[in-house]
Structures are given as structure tokens and as C-alpha cells.
Amino acid sequence: MHLAALFLLALASASASSVCDFGSFLFGLDTVAGLPSGLNYTANGVNIQREVTDELQKAFLSGGAGKARERFFSVCSAKERMFQQMKPSNIRNCIDATTFLLHGLSASTAYTLKKFFERISYQCGPAFTTYMTNMEKFMFASTNLTASFKACSKAYLKGIQTTDETVYCKAMQDYSLCQANVFLTASNNVELAYSTCEATRIGEVVTLPLCSTSVYFCSVELIQQQN
């Protein structure tokens, strides 16, 4: 529902993506994060966020938090190299759902890619130290508490089946807080819970732009109220 509306909005604002060396973007995307090069990360059904998550889980299961920390660092380093190779204007205009749609990507793939880059920029930026310091707790929860995360997702998907902005924005906020609560319960670390909440929110506002106001921002106070 929301993707369809945003698709029309993207076409209407096509001129905003006029300056983009898409070939340069695709080249960078193919090498970002050191992910398996055999996959086409702009193909329908390929979820780059899921691939990164799987890579981190493999590292954690094979070598513990230390190995996962190394893998996370390599993801952030690869993302930084990709951005350094692209001009700032190219980054701004290429890493955009409008551009992805105009270059033939499906709506689902376009917004998944945009969400990924929004989240990874936060996780590898302001939240980098938090994730590196709390990798053991982060990966333990990510790997072992899948049922709790599924419950968060189920409630969220039900909550956004409406055209009422207040209702679906509240559902998005509740989803972010639900994710945070899982990590807070598992780690007893408010900083990790907050970073998880913000990473979730930052990604979701890509498809729910009307929910980007400060009313729906994460806060330590709100997170602590959930527990």
C-alpha cells in the first residue's frame, strides 16, 4: 500500500535523481561489505541487509564475538571505501529509492537497498562504538531471540495496514521500541537498545516518510518504559 504510493511519488520527482553514475554505484555495491560476489544485489528477491546479517551470524557462530566484531568492522570499512570512490553528489543521487526505481529495480528491492544504506550509515557512524563494544550481547540476541523479533514484526505489519498516518506511525514507533526491548532484556544495556531502536526507525522511515518527525524518535525514557 505505502510502497505503491511512494512509487508514484518517486516517478513524480524523477528529476531529483538526474545526476547519478549508476554504473559506478553498481560497481561499488558489488564489492561492498566483502559479501559473496556471485549475487546481484539489485536483483528482485536479493536482500542485502539479510546477507549482511547472515554474514555476521556465521562469524559469531564460528568465532564468537571477536570474529563477529571483525566482520562488522569489515562491513563498515567496505562501505566507507565505496563512499570514498563515489563523489558526494553521486552518493546522494544514486543511493535514492527514486533512482533505483528509475533504473528498473522493483519497488521492494529499491526500498530495501535504501533502507540498508540508511541503517548501515548509522550503525557504522554514530552507533559504531556501541555495536563494537557490545557485540557479544548484540549477536547473542540477534541469533537466539528470533521468536521475539518475529512477534515485533507481526504486530508491525498488522499496524501499518491503514491509511491513517497517526496509526501507522505509532505502529512504526512501537516496532522500533519492541526491537529495542528485546535487546534491553537480553543485554541490560540501554545504549545498545537505543542504537537498535534508532537503526530500526531510520530504516523504516524510508517507506513511511511522514513518520520522520521528532514525535516518533527513539528515546531512552521510552525504551525504559517498555521494560
Secondary structure as a PSIPRED ss2 file (coil, helix, strand):
# PSIPRED VFORMAT (PSIPRED V4.0)

   1 M C   1.000  0.000  0.000
   2 H H   0.000  1.000  0.000
   3 L H   0.000  1.000  0.000
   4 A H   0.000  1.000  0.000
   5 A H   0.000  1.000  0.000
   6 L H   0.000  1.000  0.000
   7 F H   0.000  1.000  0.000
   8 L H   0.000  1.000  0.000
   9 L H   0.000  1.000  0.000
  10 A H   0.000  1.000  0.000
  11 L H   0.000  1.000  0.000
  12 A H   0.000  1.000  0.000
  13 S C   1.000  0.000  0.000
  14 A H   0.000  1.000  0.000
  15 S H   0.000  1.000  0.000
  16 A H   0.000  1.000  0.000
  17 S H   0.000  1.000  0.000
  18 S C   1.000  0.000  0.000
  19 V C   1.000  0.000  0.000
  20 C C   1.000  0.000  0.000
  21 D C   1.000  0.000  0.000
  22 F H   0.000  1.000  0.000
  23 G H   0.000  1.000  0.000
  24 S H   0.000  1.000  0.000
  25 F H   0.000  1.000  0.000
  26 L H   0.000  1.000  0.000
  27 F H   0.000  1.000  0.000
  28 G H   0.000  1.000  0.000
  29 L H   0.000  1.000  0.000
  30 D H   0.000  1.000  0.000
  31 T H   0.000  1.000  0.000
  32 V H   0.000  1.000  0.000
  33 A H   0.000  1.000  0.000
  34 G H   0.000  1.000  0.000
  35 L C   1.000  0.000  0.000
  36 P C   1.000  0.000  0.000
  37 S C   1.000  0.000  0.000
  38 G C   1.000  0.000  0.000
  39 L C   1.000  0.000  0.000
  40 N C   1.000  0.000  0.000
  41 Y C   1.000  0.000  0.000
  42 T C   1.000  0.000  0.000
  43 A C   1.000  0.000  0.000
  44 N C   1.000  0.000  0.000
  45 G C   1.000  0.000  0.000
  46 V C   1.000  0.000  0.000
  47 N C   1.000  0.000  0.000
  48 I H   0.000  1.000  0.000
  49 Q H   0.000  1.000  0.000
  50 R H   0.000  1.000  0.000
  51 E H   0.000  1.000  0.000
  52 V H   0.000  1.000  0.000
  53 T H   0.000  1.000  0.000
  54 D H   0.000  1.000  0.000
  55 E H   0.000  1.000  0.000
  56 L H   0.000  1.000  0.000
  57 Q H   0.000  1.000  0.000
  58 K H   0.000  1.000  0.000
  59 A H   0.000  1.000  0.000
  60 F H   0.000  1.000  0.000
  61 L H   0.000  1.000  0.000
  62 S H   0.000  1.000  0.000
  63 G H   0.000  1.000  0.000
  64 G H   0.000  1.000  0.000
  65 A H   0.000  1.000  0.000
  66 G H   0.000  1.000  0.000
  67 K H   0.000  1.000  0.000
  68 A H   0.000  1.000  0.000
  69 R H   0.000  1.000  0.000
  70 E H   0.000  1.000  0.000
  71 R H   0.000  1.000  0.000
  72 F H   0.000  1.000  0.000
  73 F H   0.000  1.000  0.000
  74 S H   0.000  1.000  0.000
  75 V H   0.000  1.000  0.000
  76 C H   0.000  1.000  0.000
  77 S H   0.000  1.000  0.000
  78 A H   0.000  1.000  0.000
  79 K H   0.000  1.000  0.000
  80 E H   0.000  1.000  0.000
  81 R H   0.000  1.000  0.000
  82 M H   0.000  1.000  0.000
  83 F H   0.000  1.000  0.000
  84 Q H   0.000  1.000  0.000
  85 Q H   0.000  1.000  0.000
  86 M C   1.000  0.000  0.000
  87 K C   1.000  0.000  0.000
  88 P H   0.000  1.000  0.000
  89 S H   0.000  1.000  0.000
  90 N H   0.000  1.000  0.000
  91 I H   0.000  1.000  0.000
  92 R H   0.000  1.000  0.000
  93 N H   0.000  1.000  0.000
  94 C H   0.000  1.000  0.000
  95 I C   1.000  0.000  0.000
  96 D C   1.000  0.000  0.000
  97 A H   0.000  1.000  0.000
  98 T H   0.000  1.000  0.000
  99 T H   0.000  1.000  0.000
 100 F H   0.000  1.000  0.000
 101 L H   0.000  1.000  0.000
 102 L H   0.000  1.000  0.000
 103 H C   1.000  0.000  0.000
 104 G C   1.000  0.000  0.000
 105 L C   1.000  0.000  0.000
 106 S C   1.000  0.000  0.000
 107 A H   0.000  1.000  0.000
 108 S H   0.000  1.000  0.000
 109 T H   0.000  1.000  0.000
 110 A H   0.000  1.000  0.000
 111 Y H   0.000  1.000  0.000
 112 T H   0.000  1.000  0.000
 113 L H   0.000  1.000  0.000
 114 K H   0.000  1.000  0.000
 115 K H   0.000  1.000  0.000
 116 F H   0.000  1.000  0.000
 117 F H   0.000  1.000  0.000
 118 E H   0.000  1.000  0.000
 119 R H   0.000  1.000  0.000
 120 I H   0.000  1.000  0.000
 121 S H   0.000  1.000  0.000
 122 Y H   0.000  1.000  0.000
 123 Q H   0.000  1.000  0.000
 124 C C   1.000  0.000  0.000
 125 G C   1.000  0.000  0.000
 126 P C   1.000  0.000  0.000
 127 A C   1.000  0.000  0.000
 128 F H   0.000  1.000  0.000
 129 T H   0.000  1.000  0.000
 130 T H   0.000  1.000  0.000
 131 Y H   0.000  1.000  0.000
 132 M H   0.000  1.000  0.000
 133 T H   0.000  1.000  0.000
 134 N C   1.000  0.000  0.000
 135 M H   0.000  1.000  0.000
 136 E H   0.000  1.000  0.000
 137 K H   0.000  1.000  0.000
 138 F H   0.000  1.000  0.000
 139 M H   0.000  1.000  0.000
 140 F H   0.000  1.000  0.000
 141 A H   0.000  1.000  0.000
 142 S H   0.000  1.000  0.000
 143 T H   0.000  1.000  0.000
 144 N H   0.000  1.000  0.000
 145 L C   1.000  0.000  0.000
 146 T H   0.000  1.000  0.000
 147 A H   0.000  1.000  0.000
 148 S H   0.000  1.000  0.000
 149 F H   0.000  1.000  0.000
 150 K H   0.000  1.000  0.000
 151 A H   0.000  1.000  0.000
 152 C H   0.000  1.000  0.000
 153 S H   0.000  1.000  0.000
 154 K H   0.000  1.000  0.000
 155 A H   0.000  1.000  0.000
 156 Y H   0.000  1.000  0.000
 157 L H   0.000  1.000  0.000
 158 K H   0.000  1.000  0.000
 159 G H   0.000  1.000  0.000
 160 I C   1.000  0.000  0.000
 161 Q C   1.000  0.000  0.000
 162 T C   1.000  0.000  0.000
 163 T C   1.000  0.000  0.000
 164 D C   1.000  0.000  0.000
 165 E H   0.000  1.000  0.000
 166 T H   0.000  1.000  0.000
 167 V H   0.000  1.000  0.000
 168 Y H   0.000  1.000  0.000
 169 C H   0.000  1.000  0.000
 170 K H   0.000  1.000  0.000
 171 A H   0.000  1.000  0.000
 172 M H   0.000  1.000  0.000
 173 Q H   0.000  1.000  0.000
 174 D H   0.000  1.000  0.000
 175 Y H   0.000  1.000  0.000
 176 S H   0.000  1.000  0.000
 177 L H   0.000  1.000  0.000
 178 C H   0.000  1.000  0.000
 179 Q H   0.000  1.000  0.000
 180 A H   0.000  1.000  0.000
 181 N H   0.000  1.000  0.000
 182 V H   0.000  1.000  0.000
 183 F H   0.000  1.000  0.000
 184 L H   0.000  1.000  0.000
 185 T H   0.000  1.000  0.000
 186 A H   0.000  1.000  0.000
 187 S H   0.000  1.000  0.000
 188 N C   1.000  0.000  0.000
 189 N C   1.000  0.000  0.000
 190 V H   0.000  1.000  0.000
 191 E H   0.000  1.000  0.000
 192 L H   0.000  1.000  0.000
 193 A H   0.000  1.000  0.000
 194 Y H   0.000  1.000  0.000
 195 S H   0.000  1.000  0.000
 196 T H   0.000  1.000  0.000
 197 C H   0.000  1.000  0.000
 198 E H   0.000  1.000  0.000
 199 A H   0.000  1.000  0.000
 200 T H   0.000  1.000  0.000
 201 R H   0.000  1.000  0.000
 202 I H   0.000  1.000  0.000
 203 G H   0.000  1.000  0.000
 204 E H   0.000  1.000  0.000
 205 V C   1.000  0.000  0.000
 206 V C   1.000  0.000  0.000
 207 T C   1.000  0.000  0.000
 208 L C   1.000  0.000  0.000
 209 P H   0.000  1.000  0.000
 210 L H   0.000  1.000  0.000
 211 C H   0.000  1.000  0.000
 212 S C   1.000  0.000  0.000
 213 T C   1.000  0.000  0.000
 214 S H   0.000  1.000  0.000
 215 V H   0.000  1.000  0.000
 216 Y H   0.000  1.000  0.000
 217 F C   1.000  0.000  0.000
 218 C C   1.000  0.000  0.000
 219 S C   1.000  0.000  0.000
 220 V H   0.000  1.000  0.000
 221 E H   0.000  1.000  0.000
 222 L H   0.000  1.000  0.000
 223 I H   0.000  1.000  0.000
 224 Q H   0.000  1.000  0.000
 225 Q H   0.000  1.000  0.000
 226 Q H   0.000  1.000  0.000
 227 N C   1.000  0.000  0.000
